[in-house]
Amino acid sequence: MTMKQAISNEDMLARIEKIEERNKRVEVDKKWEGSWTRKLVIMFLTYIVVVTYLFVIGNDSPWINAIVPPFGFLLSTLAVGRLRVWWQSRLLR
């Protein structure tokens, strides 16, 4: 084995390790995107922002009226997930 081949093999192993590390990060990102923790955090933050806005504009029932946007978000994530599966299945045919 020549010196050039040894360096190439070392470079190749380093590149493979970097790719494997990147794949792990991508898998974790994908899990976060679909996690209930993320959905609940977004729902909570949306609720707080909408309640604040409704208080500022003088809404009569901000605590109740602010429930609509977070649940709209939740329903959209449930529907979009199924739509995504259907869309992906069409591409894989």
C-alpha positions in Angstrom: 0.0 0.0 0.0 1.4 3.3 -1.0 1.4 6.5 1.1 -1.2 8.0 -1.2 -3.6 5.0 -0.8 -3.2 5.2 3.0 -4.2 8.8 3.0 -7.1 8.1 0.8 -8.3 5.3 3.0 -8.0 7.6 6.1 -9.8 10.4 4.3 -12.5 7.9 3.3 -13.0 6.7 6.8 -13.2 10.3 8.1 -15.8 11.2 5.4 -17.8 8.1 6.3 -17.7 9.1 10.0 -18.9 12.6 9.2 -21.7 11.2 7.1 -22.8 8.9 9.9 -22.8 11.8 12.4 -24.8 13.9 10.0 -27.3 11.1 9.5 -27.8 10.9 13.3 -28.5 14.6 13.5 -31.0 14.4 10.6 -32.8 11.5 12.3 -33.1 13.5 15.6 -34.3 16.5 13.7 -37.0 14.4 12.0 -38.1 13.0 15.3 -38.4 16.5 16.8 -40.4 17.7 13.8 -43.1 15.0 14.4 -42.9 14.9 18.2 -45.8 15.7 20.5 -43.4 17.7 22.6 -42.9 20.1 19.7 -46.6 20.3 18.9 -47.6 21.0 22.5 -44.9 23.7 22.9 -46.1 25.4 19.7 -49.7 25.1 20.9 -48.8 26.6 24.3 -46.8 29.5 22.8 -49.5 30.2 20.3 -52.1 30.3 23.1 -50.0 32.8 25.1 -49.5 35.1 22.1 -53.2 35.0 21.2 -54.3 35.6 24.8 -52.0 38.6 25.0 -53.2 40.0 21.7 -56.9 39.5 22.7 -56.2 41.3 26.0 -54.5 44.2 24.2 -57.5 44.7 21.8 -60.0 44.4 24.7 -61.6 41.1 23.8 -64.4 40.0 26.2 -63.3 36.4 26.5 -59.6 36.1 25.7 -59.0 32.9 27.7 -61.6 31.0 25.8 -61.2 32.7 22.3 -57.5 32.0 22.3 -58.1 28.2 22.3 -59.1 28.2 18.7 -55.7 28.9 17.0 -53.8 26.2 18.9 -56.3 23.5 18.2 -56.4 24.6 14.6 -52.7 24.1 14.5 -53.1 20.6 16.1 -55.8 19.6 13.7 -53.7 20.8 10.7 -50.7 18.8 11.9 -52.8 15.6 12.2 -54.3 16.1 8.7 -51.0 17.2 7.1 -49.3 14.1 8.4 -51.8 11.8 6.6 -51.6 14.0 3.5 -47.8 13.7 3.5 -48.0 9.9 3.7 -50.4 9.8 0.8 -48.2 12.2 -1.2 -45.0 10.3 -0.5 -46.7 7.0 -1.5 -47.5 8.5 -4.9 -43.9 9.4 -5.5 -42.6 5.9 -4.5 -44.8 4.1 -7.1 
